């Protein structure tokens, strides 16, 4: 089983999304702040598509955040 890691940061005016699903990580950096909620899911989908990750059941989800 291959390990895939999705990480994102939306805590500031700059947003970052990263996916490790193969040999090299895929990343996206762009505006955050007020537009983060509109950009986050489309950018995650884009990175998943670029990595060739298919939709399907997920076995584990881990969350680490600062509240």
N, C-alpha and C positions, 0 to 999 in steps of 0.2 A: 504494500500500500504506500503510495506517495503522500508526503506531507505537503499541505498547502497552507500558507499563512497569508491572511489579509489583515492589513493594518491601515488605520486612518486617523487623522488628527484634524479636528474642526474647531479647536479651542481658541484660535486667533483669527486675525484678518487674512491669513494665508492658510489654505487647506492643502493637505497632502494625503494621497492614497497610494498604497504599495501592495503588491501581490507577489509572493514567492510561490511559484507553482512549477518550476522547472530549474534549469541551470542558472538563469539570470533573472533577477527581480525586475518586475515592471513597475514603473512609478508614474505618478501624475501629480503636479503641483499647480495650484491656481488660486484664484480669489476665494476667500472664505467669508467670514462675517455673515452679513444678511443673505448672501447667495449660497451659502454652504448647504442649506437644506434642499435647494433646487439642484445642486451639482453633485451631491454625494452619490446617490444611487446610480445615476447615469454613468459616472466615472468608474464606479465599481463594476458595472455591467461591461463597460468598454474594456477594462483590464482583463476581466474573466474571458471575454470573447477573444482578445488578443492572445491569451495564453491557451486557448482551446479547451477551456474548462466547460464541461457540459453541466446543465442543471440536473439535479438528482438528490437523493436523500443525503443528508449530512449526518455524520456520526457524532461529532463533537463540536461544541461551540464554547469558547472561553472568552470571558469579558474582563478587561482590566480598565478601569476608568477612575478619574478623579472627580469627586463630587463636591 
